[in-house]
Amino acid sequence: MAETPFDRLSQNVSRYGALSFKNYALVRSFAERLRAGFCSFLAANDGECVYLVPPTGGFQPGPHGGAAYSVSGTGFLPLAPISFGLAVRVSTSGDWLRVVFHCAREGDSLSIQIEGGKNFDLALPLDDEDVVALFEPLYRHIYDWFDDRITRYEHGNYGTNDIGFEIISVKKD
């Protein structure tokens, strides 16, 4: 029996599906390593300090599983860049902020953009040292955001139009 146009289409869609899952697995692996490692890097000794959260909309710190990724709930997994949020506890009183990451495979690297911050290109396949190298720049991104606003305030110029981070306060029980 000869191959039909539908057979070719179906094979192409299967390849698309396999590649979209590979893309998702790559970004999810990076995000999970970033979450676990950055919490260790911060060395907060009073509980969990980093969670993966949705990149947009409201968020609560806590495990979100696949809902932490921009492709969640799309039905057919798209072969496209993927975003996720990283909720980072920034105080001992339960204040959390969300840092959004945008990730895309470009050739033999994973291109990572911290929203409102720096871009990074990590060679594939990823290794733990590549992820660890992002901890200090991520920390500086968060620290400097607060430090910049403190400096502006102290110099009488703290009114800006920038959006910045989304910060929430979660009361401890």
C-alpha positions as CSV (number, residue, x, y, z in Angstrom):
1,M,0.0,0.0,0.0
2,A,1.4,3.4,-1.0
3,E,2.1,6.1,1.6
4,T,-0.7,8.6,1.6
5,P,-0.5,12.4,2.3
6,F,-2.2,11.7,5.6
7,D,0.5,9.1,6.5
8,R,3.2,11.8,5.8
9,L,1.3,14.4,7.8
10,S,0.9,12.0,10.7
11,Q,4.6,11.2,10.7
12,N,5.5,14.9,10.6
13,V,3.1,15.6,13.5
14,S,4.7,12.7,15.5
15,R,8.1,14.2,14.9
16,Y,6.8,17.6,16.0
17,G,5.4,16.0,19.2
18,A,8.6,14.3,20.0
19,L,10.6,17.5,19.5
20,S,8.2,19.6,21.5
21,F,8.4,17.1,24.4
22,K,12.2,17.2,24.2
23,N,12.1,21.0,24.3
24,Y,9.8,20.9,27.4
25,A,11.9,18.3,29.1
26,L,15.1,20.4,28.5
27,V,13.5,23.6,30.0
28,R,11.9,21.7,32.9
29,S,15.2,20.0,33.7
30,F,16.9,23.4,33.7
31,A,14.2,25.0,35.9
32,E,14.2,22.1,38.4
33,R,18.0,22.3,38.8
34,L,17.8,26.1,39.1
35,R,15.1,25.9,41.8
36,A,16.9,23.3,43.9
37,G,20.3,24.8,43.5
38,F,19.4,28.4,44.1
39,C,17.6,27.6,47.3
40,S,20.9,25.8,48.5
41,F,22.9,28.8,47.3
42,L,20.8,31.2,49.3
43,A,21.4,29.0,52.4
44,A,18.1,30.1,54.1
45,N,18.1,27.8,57.1
46,D,14.5,28.3,58.0
47,G,12.7,26.3,55.3
48,E,12.0,26.2,51.6
49,C,13.0,29.4,49.8
50,V,12.5,28.8,46.1
51,Y,9.5,27.4,44.1
52,L,8.6,27.1,40.5
53,V,5.5,29.1,39.8
54,P,3.5,30.2,36.7
55,P,5.2,33.0,34.8
56,T,2.0,35.1,34.6
57,G,-1.0,35.8,36.7
58,G,-1.4,35.4,40.4
59,F,0.9,33.0,42.3
60,Q,1.4,31.5,45.7
61,P,4.7,30.0,46.7
62,G,4.5,26.2,46.6
63,P,4.8,23.3,44.2
64,H,2.9,23.9,40.9
65,G,4.3,21.0,38.9
66,G,3.6,21.4,35.2
67,A,1.5,24.5,35.8
68,A,4.7,26.5,36.4
69,Y,5.4,26.6,32.7
70,S,3.9,28.8,30.0
71,V,2.9,25.7,28.0
72,S,0.6,24.4,30.7
73,G,-3.0,23.9,29.7
74,T,-2.4,24.4,26.0
75,G,-3.5,20.9,25.1
76,F,-1.2,20.2,22.2
77,L,2.3,20.8,23.5
78,P,3.7,23.6,21.3
79,L,7.2,23.6,19.9
80,A,8.1,27.1,21.1
81,P,10.0,29.0,23.7
82,I,8.9,28.3,27.3
83,S,8.7,30.6,30.2
84,F,8.4,29.8,33.9
85,G,8.4,31.8,37.2
86,L,10.8,31.3,40.1
87,A,9.3,32.4,43.4
88,V,12.1,33.4,45.8
89,R,11.6,34.1,49.5
90,V,13.3,37.4,50.2
91,S,12.7,37.9,53.9
92,T,12.2,36.0,57.1
93,S,8.7,37.4,57.4
94,G,7.3,35.5,54.4
95,D,7.9,38.0,51.5
96,W,8.2,36.3,48.1
97,L,9.0,37.7,44.6
98,R,8.6,36.1,41.2
99,V,11.5,36.2,38.7
100,V,10.4,35.2,35.2
101,F,12.6,33.2,32.9
102,H,12.2,32.8,29.1
103,C,14.0,29.8,27.6
104,A,14.5,28.8,23.9
105,R,16.7,26.3,22.3
106,E,18.9,28.0,19.7
107,G,21.2,25.7,17.8
108,D,23.4,23.9,20.3
109,S,22.5,26.1,23.3
110,L,19.7,27.0,25.6
111,S,19.1,30.7,25.5
112,I,17.8,32.0,28.8
113,Q,16.5,35.5,29.5
114,I,15.8,36.8,33.0
115,E,12.9,39.1,32.4
116,G,14.2,42.7,33.0
117,G,17.7,41.3,33.3
118,K,20.5,39.6,31.6
119,N,20.5,36.9,28.9
120,F,22.6,33.7,29.1
121,D,23.4,31.1,26.5
122,L,24.2,27.6,28.0
123,A,25.8,25.0,25.8
124,L,23.9,21.7,25.4
125,P,23.8,19.3,26.9
126,L,23.4,21.2,30.1
127,D,25.5,20.2,33.1
128,D,25.2,21.2,36.7
129,E,28.1,23.6,36.5
130,D,26.3,25.7,33.8
131,V,23.3,26.0,36.1
132,V,25.4,26.9,39.2
133,A,27.1,29.7,37.1
134,L,23.7,31.4,37.1
135,F,23.2,31.6,40.8
136,E,25.3,34.7,41.5
137,P,23.9,36.7,38.5
138,L,20.4,35.7,39.6
139,Y,21.1,36.8,43.2
140,R,22.6,40.1,42.0
141,H,19.6,40.7,39.8
142,I,17.3,40.4,42.8
143,Y,19.6,42.1,45.3
144,D,20.3,45.0,42.9
145,W,16.6,45.6,42.3
146,F,16.0,46.3,45.9
147,D,19.3,48.1,46.4
148,D,18.5,50.4,43.4
149,R,15.1,51.4,44.9
150,I,16.7,52.0,48.3
151,T,19.3,54.3,46.7
152,R,16.6,56.2,44.7
153,Y,14.6,56.7,47.9
154,E,17.6,57.9,49.9
155,H,18.3,60.4,47.1
156,G,14.7,61.6,46.9
157,N,14.0,60.1,43.5
158,Y,12.1,56.9,44.0
159,G,9.1,57.5,41.7
160,T,9.5,55.3,38.6
161,N,7.3,53.7,36.0
162,D,9.0,50.4,36.0
163,I,7.0,47.3,36.8
164,G,9.8,45.4,38.6
165,F,9.0,42.2,40.5
166,E,5.7,40.9,41.7
167,I,6.1,40.7,45.5
168,I,3.7,39.0,47.8
169,S,3.6,38.5,51.5
170,V,2.6,35.1,52.9
171,K,1.8,35.0,56.6
172,K,3.2,32.1,58.5
173,D,0.7,30.0,60.5
